[in-house]
């Protein structure tokens, strides 16, 4: 566990524990973000703030019905896995499906000045919360229009803005959505938890090569909330 009493302490512990590479783009992005600005004020329906101990704990935090901000070590791992295809090009795009608090979407945008980050969530309240959280962390001037949030069904992605060099899915799906595979750029990478809400889940890495051929590998076991469609159920 990389828990700490401050944001800098949390990131230092993530580096110490081998989750985040020392001196790399991911470390710099996470030090720029203050996790409490994203996990500290939960969705309006919950109506309460959390203390520093909870904000900087290496644990998930509920932010709304069937929604959480993931544990910091999971954010760190996913950022390290998806940074290479984003930083390999001068201009790149990332799609964060189930963007929730907006924390990870902002972290993607902070990896490099040429990265456009798109966050989508089916909950309009969480989309509004993401925009509010970005403002709370004083990121508007730094990121400008490189970060955008929309209310969308995660199973359909954001085809109007693809293809994406990296796709992160922050909720578990029993099967990998074809629409997201279609929106993955050649040379791109997707990270998605696969499995039922009451069954074993695994984090899966999918790469699309220059010819458009897909390959996948299972990374490790995880536990995520489900990726629901517009009907409110897993597709």
Secondary structure, 3 states (H helix, E strand, C coil): CCCCCCHHHHHHHHHHCCCCCCCCHHHHHHHHCCCHHHHCECCCCCCCECCHHHHCCCCCEEEECCEEECCHHHHHHHHHHHHHHHHCCCCEEEEEECCCCCHHHHHHHHCCCCEEEEEEECCHHHHHHHHHHHHHCCCHHHHHHHEEEEECCCCCCCHHHCCEEEEEEEEEECCCCHHHHHHEEEEEEEEEEECCCCCCEEEEEEEECCCCCEEEEEEEEECCCECECCCCCEC
